[in-house]
Amino acid sequence: MWRIASVLSVPISHFFENLDLTDAETSGADPGTAHLTPSQARELAHIFTTLDTSRREAVMAFLRSLAQTGQDVRS
């Protein structure tokens, strides 16, 4: 998606604008296992795209390590 956004000269958040997923936001799912809300996805995409390459890679490595260990980010 990042490459597509680069080719189109738009931020990644562009793909999430006007996305209506109100069912996902209000489904009552366990917050620990729920998917990102549209507003969280937009914010994450915006923040990520403002980082330089080395910081993006560091964030990705951090997220991969959390996913592999099952560590809770909030702990």
C-alpha positions in Angstrom: 0.0 0.0 0.0 2.9 2.3 0.8 4.3 1.9 -2.7 0.9 2.6 -4.3 0.5 5.7 -2.2 4.0 6.8 -3.3 3.2 6.3 -7.0 0.0 8.2 -6.6 1.7 10.9 -4.5 -0.8 10.6 -1.7 -0.4 9.7 2.0 -1.4 6.2 3.0 -4.1 7.8 5.1 -5.8 8.8 1.9 -7.0 5.2 1.4 -8.7 5.3 4.8 -10.6 8.6 4.4 -14.3 8.3 4.5 -14.1 4.6 5.5 -17.2 3.6 7.3 -16.6 0.7 9.6 -19.0 1.6 12.4 -19.9 -2.0 12.9 -16.3 -2.9 13.6 -16.0 0.0 16.0 -19.2 -0.8 17.9 -19.3 -4.6 17.7 -18.4 -5.1 21.4 -15.4 -7.2 20.5 -12.8 -7.7 23.2 -10.5 -4.6 22.9 -7.4 -6.9 23.3 -8.2 -8.8 20.1 -10.3 -6.2 18.1 -9.0 -4.8 14.8 -7.9 -1.3 14.6 -10.7 1.2 14.3 -10.7 3.4 11.2 -9.5 6.4 13.2 -6.7 4.3 14.7 -5.7 3.1 11.3 -5.6 6.6 9.9 -3.6 7.9 12.8 -1.1 5.0 12.6 -0.7 5.4 8.9 -0.2 9.2 9.3 2.4 8.8 12.0 4.2 6.0 10.2 4.5 8.0 7.0 6.1 10.9 8.8 9.0 8.8 10.0 12.3 8.5 8.2 13.4 5.2 6.8 15.5 4.1 9.7 12.8 4.9 12.2 10.2 3.0 10.1 12.4 0.0 10.1 12.9 0.3 13.9 9.1 0.5 14.4 8.6 -2.6 12.2 11.3 -4.6 14.0 9.7 -3.6 17.3 6.2 -4.7 16.2 7.5 -7.9 14.7 9.2 -8.7 18.0 6.0 -8.0 19.9 4.0 -10.2 17.6 6.5 -13.1 18.0 6.6 -13.0 21.7 3.0 -12.2 22.3 4.1 -9.5 24.7 1.4 -7.0 25.7 2.3 -3.5 24.7 0.4 -2.0 27.6 2.4 -3.9 30.3 
